[in-house]
Amino acid sequence: MLLSERFPDMRTIVAVFLLLALWLAPAMAQQPKDDDRIYDQVRLKLVNHPDVKGGAIEVKVTDGVVTLIGKVRTDRGRQKAESLAHKVKGVKKVINEIQVTNL
């Protein structure tokens, strides 16, 4: 007696799991690429803006959440860094841990 005869629904179950895996795989593979793209774009915006340019800011991105860590000279620079990060497509949230200090 064949396995498929003993468990006639087994083929359906296996087919559903395969389809589910194929459907989820691209979404799961896309996340790191999106985070890398967000990281690159946030860094470019920060480096090219005069209010933030002189600051030492580290950028971390996890699942679209951007964390900014570092130091800038003015509160305006701190606020601008957060604003620039929010403008990048795909950013869900910005955690601003930037400190204002005399570098």
C-alpha positions as CSV (number, residue, x, y, z in Angstrom):
1,M,0.0,0.0,0.0
2,L,1.4,3.4,-1.0
3,L,1.8,6.2,1.5
4,S,-0.5,8.4,-0.6
5,E,-3.2,5.8,-0.4
6,R,-2.9,5.7,3.4
7,F,-2.8,9.5,3.7
8,P,-4.8,10.9,0.8
9,D,-4.6,14.5,2.1
10,M,-0.8,14.3,2.5
11,R,-0.3,15.6,-1.0
12,T,-2.5,18.6,-0.4
13,I,-0.7,19.4,2.9
14,V,2.7,19.2,1.2
15,A,1.5,21.3,-1.7
16,V,0.1,24.0,0.7
17,F,3.4,24.1,2.6
18,L,5.4,24.4,-0.6
19,L,3.2,27.2,-1.9
20,L,3.5,29.0,1.4
21,A,7.3,28.7,1.4
22,L,7.5,30.0,-2.1
23,W,5.2,32.9,-1.3
24,L,7.1,34.0,1.9
25,A,10.6,33.5,0.6
26,P,10.8,36.7,-1.5
27,A,9.4,38.8,1.3
28,M,11.9,37.4,3.8
29,A,14.9,37.8,1.4
30,Q,13.8,41.4,0.7
31,Q,14.2,42.7,4.2
32,P,18.0,42.8,4.5
33,K,18.2,44.5,1.0
34,D,15.7,47.1,2.1
35,D,17.6,47.8,5.4
36,D,20.9,48.1,3.4
37,R,19.3,50.5,0.9
38,I,17.8,52.6,3.8
39,Y,21.2,52.6,5.6
40,D,23.0,53.9,2.4
41,Q,20.4,56.6,1.7
42,V,20.3,57.8,5.3
43,R,24.1,58.0,5.4
44,L,24.2,60.0,2.1
45,K,21.6,62.4,3.4
46,L,23.5,63.0,6.6
47,V,26.9,63.4,5.0
48,N,25.6,65.9,2.5
49,H,23.6,68.2,4.8
50,P,25.5,71.2,6.3
51,D,23.7,71.1,9.7
52,V,24.8,67.5,10.3
53,K,27.9,67.1,8.1
54,G,30.4,67.7,10.9
55,G,28.8,65.3,13.3
56,A,29.9,61.8,14.1
57,I,26.7,59.8,13.6
58,E,26.4,56.1,13.5
59,V,23.4,54.6,11.6
60,K,21.8,51.3,12.4
61,V,18.8,49.9,10.5
62,T,16.7,46.9,11.6
63,D,13.4,46.0,9.8
64,G,13.0,49.6,8.6
65,V,13.7,51.1,12.1
66,V,16.6,53.6,12.0
67,T,18.6,54.3,15.1
68,L,20.9,57.4,15.0
69,I,23.7,57.4,17.6
70,G,26.5,60.0,18.0
71,K,27.2,63.6,18.5
72,V,26.5,66.9,16.7
73,R,27.3,70.5,17.6
74,T,23.7,71.9,17.7
75,D,20.2,70.9,18.6
76,R,19.2,72.0,15.1
77,G,21.7,69.4,13.7
78,R,20.1,66.7,16.0
79,Q,16.6,67.5,14.8
80,K,17.7,67.7,11.2
81,A,19.4,64.3,11.3
82,E,16.1,62.8,12.5
83,S,14.1,64.6,9.9
84,L,16.4,63.5,7.1
85,A,16.2,59.9,8.2
86,H,12.4,60.1,8.2
87,K,12.4,61.2,4.6
88,V,14.0,58.0,3.3
89,K,11.5,55.7,1.7
90,G,10.9,52.5,3.8
91,V,11.8,54.1,7.1
92,K,9.1,53.0,9.7
93,K,10.5,54.8,12.7
94,V,13.6,56.8,13.8
95,I,15.2,56.4,17.2
96,N,17.3,59.5,17.8
97,E,20.0,58.9,20.4
98,I,22.2,61.8,19.1
99,Q,23.8,64.0,21.8
100,V,24.4,67.7,21.4
101,T,28.0,68.5,22.4
102,N,31.0,70.6,21.5
103,L,32.8,68.0,19.4
